[in-house]
Amino acid sequence: MSNKKNSIGLNKHPKDTTVVVAMSGGVDSSTVAGMMKDHGYNVIGITLKLYDDTKEVSKSKQCCAGQDILDAKRVAEKLGIEHKILYYQNKFKSGVIDNFVESYIKGETPIPCVQCNQTVKFRDLFEESKNLNADALITGHYVKSITANDETNMYKAVDDTRDQSYFLFNTSREQLNYLRFPLGGLLKNETRDIAKKLGLNVADKPDSQDICFVPNGDYSSVIKKYKPEAYQKGNIKDINGKVVGVHDGIINFTIGQRRGIKVSDKEPLYVIEINAKKNEIIVGSKKYLAQKKIKLKDLNILCKTDELDKQILVKVRSTGKLLKANIDLNKDKACIELLEDEYGISPGQACVFYSKNELGYKVLGGGWITN
């Protein structure tokens, strides 16, 4: 065995290294497959079919649908690599879609992309890769993975507009040591340039939009399909408990929402709270959205606990900024004290922990917001 590490941090020559690449049919995962092949690795491409196509989905810009599977197959043929399709519709329905629907009915704002990574992608595909005796599972996510002393840590991507570390906070330590993310150090336009140099037909393919199983971003239509009884009228109240309107179902609302409330006041109104048990929406001015304390459950810690004894940075939504915070741990729960105001924090979202060092913003873990 050589003492010289290859480009993914393993003490093996690329030609003796087998990698599984998760290929969605988009430009990112296709480019990663091409890069691995170009570097001399033995590449197996795996594409997951996660749900059955509908006319709405096939017309929209989604991943893991019929056209994308064809694109992934064409890329694999172009690269001359082995390609497998795994049919995970049932796993995806039970692990992701059902949770999404139930979470909305509870008045939460779920993140199915985290559930998908946590279940079918990094659990089931992880096991499949191990069964194939692969040395690593490679994906096209925009996060940096830095391996030292046989331990891999996750960092925010160089391209801040593409960073996906928030969606990967629930990755286990075992999974993280096995996963590699080659695009973490690239800008999106650099990825497309590599795809063009490799002659991939998806080089200019538009990025997938919204959530894969939600056509045109219409969340309520998905819930109506699976739980039509969730559409129940209820009261809209102000923060003093006065009824100011009627809603057609709490699933049409999220914390911090301003548009579509259909209640007028002298100042703009926002959704402050969703009370699923009473089927009520509470509205008020923006100042009532400000939060300083958050409670979390089901923590996933990716660092030594003493790294959480000092001030850290947290993100409470995928598009949010990094906020200074202190954390009080209690087994798999935590209380977060924000040191600056944040608005519209919603149960069901994730709170992800970071620290900054000379290598960038390191992901320390995270948990699910309960209140």
Secondary structure, DSSP 8 states (H G I E B T S, - for coil): --SS--TTS-SS-GGG-EEEEE--SSHHHHHHHHHHHHTT-EEEEEEEE-S---HHHHHS--SSSHHHHHHHHHHHHHHT-EEEEEE-HHHHIIIIIHHHHHHHHTT----HHHHHIIIIIIIIHHHHHHHTT-SEEE---SEEEEEETTEEEEEE-SSTTT--GGGGTT--HHHHHHEE-GGGGS-HHHHHHHHHHTT-TTTT-----S-TTSGGG-HHHHHHHH-GGG---EEEEETTS-EEEEES-GGG--TT--TT-----SS--EEEEEETTTTEEEEE-GGGGEEEEEEEEEEEE-S-GGGGSS-EEEESSTT---EEEEEEEETTEEEEEEEEEEE---TTSEEEEEEEETTEEEEEEEEEE--
